[in-house]
Amino acid sequence: MRIIPAIDIIEGKCVRLSKGDYDTKKIYNENPLEVAKEFEAHGIEFLHLVDLDGAKSKHIVNHKVLEKIASHTNLKIDFGGGLKTDEDLRIAFESGAQQITGGSIAVKDRATFVSWINKYGPEKIILGADAKDEKVAVSGWMEESREELVPFIQSYQEEGIRAVICTDISKDGMLQGPSFTLYTKILEACGPHISLIASGGISTFEELPKLAQLGCEGTIIGKAIYENRISLKQLEKFILDCK
């Protein structure tokens, strides 16, 4: 199972929110590159970089942060937040993203998102399926759609999507453990061809082997790292043990 730390960006700074609420913003570091370099120094190869300003303003904003991290580390970066147009995607990839995650766009403009899958291939495009009460949420989690989570993922499997990041919003940033039941449900419904990346609520190191055992292909860890609930040394050992 891949370990994928998260860096969420507001005004160029590394922050974390609780349940996606911008009013709960806590700044952890004013230099995201410094954070990324520390991850890399502990054997981490992947990074989930989220442009929270972009998610709010509905277009890419913090691409300079992406460019800086991509050009000064070897991390494989998945970038999301506010990607709405072909131009946003072009900027993200030219700034160094290896993959992008589309969430709101996949709900609100299916034709555009499907065109991205066809143009760039499913290895470059990740479906962001973030849910509250098993309904897909959009617009930086400020809106709940009518889309049921599992059928939504299945419909994009038919379009060729292979990788899905799923966050249970009620768990995100709460340090109360991930949504094992929800991930089991998705994996059972969507079969072995889905690469499910668990996100939200990771609070202890012991949860990681459980997620791996469930069949999650990766897990995104945010606040647990920043609040020293899980150390980078522990993650380094986990990564080595998985090789």
ChimeraX attribute file (.defattr): number of C-alpha atoms within 10 A of each C-alpha:
attribute: neighborCount
match mode: 1-to-1
recipient: residues
	/A:1	18
	/A:2	17
	/A:3	21
	/A:4	25
	/A:5	26
	/A:6	26
	/A:7	27
	/A:8	23
	/A:9	25
	/A:10	20
	/A:11	13
	/A:12	20
	/A:13	19
	/A:14	23
	/A:15	23
	/A:16	25
	/A:17	19
	/A:18	20
	/A:19	19
	/A:20	18
	/A:21	14
	/A:22	16
	/A:23	8
	/A:24	13
	/A:25	14
	/A:26	13
	/A:27	14
	/A:28	17
	/A:29	16
	/A:30	15
	/A:31	12
	/A:32	22
	/A:33	22
	/A:34	13
	/A:35	19
	/A:36	23
	/A:37	16
	/A:38	13
	/A:39	22
	/A:40	17
	/A:41	13
	/A:42	16
	/A:43	17
	/A:44	23
	/A:45	18
	/A:46	22
	/A:47	24
	/A:48	23
	/A:49	27
	/A:50	23
	/A:51	27
	/A:52	26
	/A:53	21
	/A:54	23
	/A:55	23
	/A:56	17
	/A:57	15
	/A:58	19
	/A:59	18
	/A:60	23
	/A:61	22
	/A:62	22
	/A:63	21
	/A:64	14
	/A:65	20
	/A:66	25
	/A:67	18
	/A:68	14
	/A:69	25
	/A:70	19
	/A:71	13
	/A:72	12
	/A:73	16
	/A:74	14
	/A:75	22
	/A:76	18
	/A:77	23
	/A:78	24
	/A:79	27
	/A:80	25
	/A:81	29
	/A:82	28
	/A:83	28
	/A:84	22
	/A:85	16
	/A:86	13
	/A:87	11
	/A:88	18
	/A:89	22
	/A:90	12
	/A:91	16
	/A:92	24
	/A:93	19
	/A:94	13
	/A:95	18
	/A:96	21
	/A:97	26
	/A:98	19
	/A:99	21
	/A:100	24
	/A:101	25
	/A:102	24
	/A:103	29
	/A:104	28
	/A:105	22
	/A:106	20
	/A:107	19
	/A:108	14
	/A:109	12
	/A:110	13
	/A:111	11
	/A:112	15
	/A:113	25
	/A:114	18
	/A:115	13
	/A:116	18
	/A:117	19
	/A:118	14
	/A:119	11
	/A:120	11
	/A:121	15
	/A:122	18
	/A:123	14
	/A:124	19
	/A:125	26
	/A:126	24
	/A:127	25
	/A:128	26
	/A:129	25
	/A:130	24
	/A:131	23
	/A:132	19
	/A:133	13
	/A:134	16
	/A:135	18
	/A:136	28
	/A:137	27
	/A:138	21
	/A:139	19
	/A:140	22
	/A:141	20
	/A:142	13
	/A:143	12
	/A:144	15
	/A:145	18
	/A:146	11
	/A:147	15
	/A:148	15
	/A:149	21
	/A:150	19
	/A:151	13
	/A:152	15
	/A:153	25
	/A:154	17
	/A:155	11
	/A:156	18
	/A:157	18
	/A:158	9
	/A:159	15
	/A:160	16
	/A:161	24
	/A:162	21
	/A:163	23
	/A:164	25
	/A:165	21
	/A:166	26
	/A:167	26
	/A:168	25
	/A:169	23
	/A:170	18
	/A:171	20
	/A:172	24
	/A:173	24
	/A:174	18
	/A:175	18
	/A:176	14
	/A:177	15
	/A:178	25
	/A:179	21
	/A:180	14
	/A:181	9
	/A:182	19
	/A:183	22
	/A:184	14
	/A:185	11
	/A:186	18
	/A:187	18
	/A:188	12
	/A:189	14
	/A:190	16
	/A:191	10
	/A:192	11
	/A:193	11
	/A:194	20
	/A:195	19
	/A:196	22
	/A:197	24
	/A:198	27
	/A:199	26
	/A:200	28
	/A:201	27
	/A:202	29
	/A:203	23
	/A:204	17
	/A:205	15
	/A:206	10
	/A:207	15
	/A:208	22
	/A:209	13
	/A:210	12
	/A:211	22
	/A:212	15
	/A:213	11
	/A:214	15
	/A:215	19
	/A:216	21
	/A:217	19
	/A:218	22
	/A:219	24
	/A:220	22
	/A:221	24
	/A:222	26
	/A:223	25
	/A:224	20
	/A:225	17
	/A:226	19
	/A:227	12
	/A:228	11
	/A:229	14
	/A:230	19
	/A:231	15
	/A:232	20
	/A:233	12
	/A:234	12
	/A:235	21
	/A:236	17
	/A:237	12
	/A:238	18
	/A:239	17
	/A:240	11
	/A:241	8
	/A:242	8
	/A:243	6
